[in-house]
Amino acid sequence: MAIQTQNLDEHNSKVVVRNFINALNAENFAAAREQLADDMIFKGVMGERRGADVYMEDMKKMKFKYEIKKLFVDGNDISL
């Protein structure tokens, strides 16, 4: 039973990340924001952002486009 729950969690995590990336690429920032937890922390090469609203303000300015080559999932942890 735990394995089935883990697979569902991993599937749901993939769906959230794909929805987020697709919304960013379409510049639908409201839809992208809906995928984020309010208290999220982003750590990347350009520094750290605390909070979904702060992070999304940066994304609106940068308008990056992403292409997912490979998505790795371990529970709720995802790398792409």
Backbone as JSON, one array per atom type, in Angstrom:
{
  "sequence": "MAIQTQNLDEHNSKVVVRNFINALNAENFAAAREQLADDMIFKGVMGERRGADVYMEDMKKMKFKYEIKKLFVDGNDISL",
  "N": [[0.81, -1.2, 0.0], [1.94, 1.28, 0.75], [3.74, 1.7, -1.29], [2.08, 2.22, -3.5], [0.95, 4.66, -2.68], [3.26, 6.24, -2.6], [3.94, 6.24, -5.33], [1.73, 7.65, -6.33], [2.11, 10.13, -5.06], [4.55, 10.87, -6.25], [3.71, 11.04, -8.92], [1.83, 13.14, -8.7], [3.55, 15.2, -7.91], [5.11, 15.46, -10.22], [3.13, 16.36, -12.0], [2.47, 18.87, -10.9], [4.92, 20.25, -11.2], [5.28, 20.15, -14.0], [2.96, 21.57, -14.81], [3.55, 24.05, -13.68], [5.93, 24.81, -15.09], [4.96, 24.83, -17.73], [3.05, 26.89, -17.52], [4.72, 29.08, -16.87], [6.25, 29.21, -19.24], [4.25, 29.96, -21.01], [3.82, 32.45, -20.13], [1.8, 32.79, -18.32], [1.44, 33.88, -15.54], [-0.2, 33.94, -13.3], [-1.36, 31.38, -13.26], [0.96, 29.89, -12.95], [1.76, 30.75, -10.42], [-0.22, 29.62, -8.83], [0.62, 27.04, -8.51], [2.54, 27.03, -6.57], [3.69, 26.83, -3.16], [2.94, 29.12, -0.57], [5.04, 29.71, 1.2], [7.37, 28.94, -0.06], [10.84, 28.32, -0.86], [13.28, 29.34, -3.04], [16.32, 28.32, -4.36], [18.98, 29.14, -6.29], [21.3, 29.73, -9.04], [21.25, 32.46, -9.22], [20.85, 33.37, -6.7], [18.83, 33.43, -3.68], [15.33, 33.16, -3.15], [12.71, 33.99, -1.06], [9.55, 32.99, -0.48], [6.61, 32.71, -2.42], [5.39, 34.85, -3.81], [7.42, 36.8, -4.02], [9.28, 35.36, -5.54], [7.77, 34.95, -7.9], [7.48, 37.58, -8.83], [10.06, 38.12, -9.72], [10.2, 36.2, -11.78], [8.33, 37.21, -13.57], [9.66, 39.44, -14.55], [11.97, 38.36, -15.72], [11.16, 36.43, -17.59], [11.93, 33.83, -18.44], [12.3, 30.91, -20.5], [11.64, 27.47, -20.53], [12.77, 24.16, -21.22], [11.97, 20.96, -20.58], [14.14, 18.41, -20.24], [14.67, 16.07, -18.84], [13.07, 14.62, -16.06], [13.44, 14.03, -12.72], [12.28, 12.21, -9.97], [11.88, 11.84, -6.51], [9.95, 10.93, -4.19], [8.62, 13.84, -2.91], [10.62, 15.4, -3.87], [12.11, 16.97, -6.6], [14.04, 17.11, -9.55], [15.09, 18.82, -12.46]],
  "CA": [[0.0, 0.0, 0.0], [2.8, 2.46, 0.8], [4.33, 1.9, -2.62], [1.08, 2.87, -4.33], [0.86, 6.05, -2.23], [4.47, 6.92, -3.05], [3.82, 6.44, -6.77], [0.76, 8.72, -6.53], [2.78, 11.37, -4.66], [5.51, 11.21, -7.29], [2.93, 11.46, -10.08], [1.29, 14.47, -8.41], [4.67, 16.14, -7.93], [5.43, 15.68, -11.63], [2.06, 17.16, -12.59], [2.62, 20.24, -10.41], [6.1, 20.85, -11.82], [4.99, 20.36, -15.43], [1.99, 22.67, -14.9], [4.27, 25.28, -13.36], [6.82, 25.14, -16.21], [4.11, 25.17, -18.88], [2.47, 28.2, -17.27], [5.79, 30.06, -17.03], [6.57, 29.32, -20.67], [3.14, 30.67, -21.66], [3.72, 33.73, -19.44], [0.57, 32.79, -17.52], [2.05, 33.94, -14.23], [-1.21, 33.61, -12.29], [-1.46, 29.92, -13.21], [2.22, 29.4, -12.38], [1.74, 31.05, -8.97], [-1.14, 28.67, -8.17], [1.32, 25.77, -8.28], [3.57, 27.21, -5.54], [3.33, 27.05, -1.76], [3.21, 30.51, -0.18], [6.31, 29.83, 1.93], [8.44, 28.26, -0.8], [12.17, 28.93, -0.93], [13.98, 28.98, -4.27], [17.76, 28.52, -4.31], [19.53, 28.93, -7.62], [22.55, 30.41, -9.34], [21.07, 33.91, -9.07], [20.54, 33.67, -5.31], [17.72, 32.79, -2.99], [14.07, 33.91, -3.06], [11.85, 33.46, 0.0], [8.14, 33.3, -0.69], [6.15, 32.53, -3.8], [5.12, 36.13, -4.46], [8.72, 37.39, -4.35], [9.81, 34.56, -6.64], [7.0, 35.2, -9.13], [7.8, 38.92, -9.33], [11.29, 37.96, -10.51], [9.9, 35.44, -13.0], [7.63, 38.11, -14.5], [10.66, 40.32, -15.15], [12.96, 37.61, -16.5], [10.46, 35.74, -18.69], [12.68, 32.67, -18.92], [11.59, 29.8, -21.14], [12.25, 26.21, -20.09], [12.48, 22.91, -21.92], [12.29, 19.84, -19.7], [14.83, 17.3, -20.92], [14.49, 14.9, -17.99], [12.5, 14.95, -14.77], [13.75, 13.0, -11.73], [11.4, 12.35, -8.81], [12.09, 10.99, -5.34], [8.93, 11.46, -3.27], [8.25, 15.2, -3.29], [11.8, 16.08, -4.38], [12.17, 16.89, -8.06], [15.1, 17.8, -10.27], [14.89, 18.81, -13.9]],
  "C": [[0.86, 1.27, 0.0], [3.42, 2.74, -0.55], [3.34, 2.6, -3.54], [0.94, 4.34, -3.96], [2.07, 6.84, -2.7], [4.39, 7.2, -4.55], [2.84, 7.56, -7.08], [1.37, 10.06, -6.17], [3.77, 11.82, -5.73], [4.81, 11.68, -8.56], [2.4, 12.88, -9.87], [2.38, 15.53, -8.43], [5.07, 16.47, -9.37], [4.4, 16.59, -12.29], [2.2, 18.62, -12.17], [3.79, 20.93, -11.11], [5.85, 21.11, -13.31], [3.99, 21.5, -15.64], [2.66, 24.01, -14.66], [5.14, 25.72, -14.54], [6.01, 25.55, -17.44], [3.5, 26.56, -18.72], [3.52, 29.3, -17.4], [6.12, 30.29, -18.5], [5.5, 30.09, -21.43], [2.95, 32.07, -21.1], [2.37, 33.9, -18.76], [1.02, 32.73, -16.06], [1.07, 33.65, -13.1], [-1.34, 32.09, -12.14], [-0.18, 29.32, -12.62], [2.22, 29.6, -10.87], [0.86, 30.07, -8.21], [-0.46, 27.35, -7.83], [2.3, 25.84, -7.11], [2.98, 27.36, -4.15], [3.74, 28.47, -1.39], [4.6, 30.69, 0.42], [7.48, 29.14, 1.24], [9.74, 29.05, -0.72], [12.83, 28.41, -2.2], [15.45, 29.29, -4.07], [18.32, 28.18, -5.67], [20.8, 29.73, -7.82], [22.46, 31.92, -9.16], [20.63, 34.28, -7.65], [19.33, 32.93, -4.8], [16.51, 33.72, -2.97], [13.22, 33.23, -2.01], [10.43, 33.93, -0.23], [7.77, 33.26, -2.16], [5.92, 33.86, -4.51], [6.41, 36.83, -4.88], [9.32, 36.67, -5.56], [9.09, 34.88, -7.95], [7.25, 36.6, -9.68], [9.08, 38.88, -10.17], [11.02, 37.23, -11.82], [9.18, 36.31, -14.03], [8.63, 39.01, -15.23], [11.58, 39.57, -16.11], [12.38, 36.89, -17.71], [11.3, 34.62, -19.31], [11.76, 31.67, -19.59], [12.37, 28.53, -20.82], [11.83, 25.07, -21.0], [12.92, 21.78, -20.99], [12.9, 18.72, -20.53], [14.59, 16.0, -20.16], [13.99, 15.38, -16.63], [12.76, 13.78, -13.83], [12.92, 13.26, -10.49], [11.8, 11.34, -7.73], [11.14, 11.51, -4.27], [8.47, 12.82, -3.75], [9.44, 16.02, -3.78], [11.9, 15.86, -5.88], [13.36, 17.67, -8.57], [14.76, 17.75, -11.75], [15.98, 19.59, -14.57]]
}
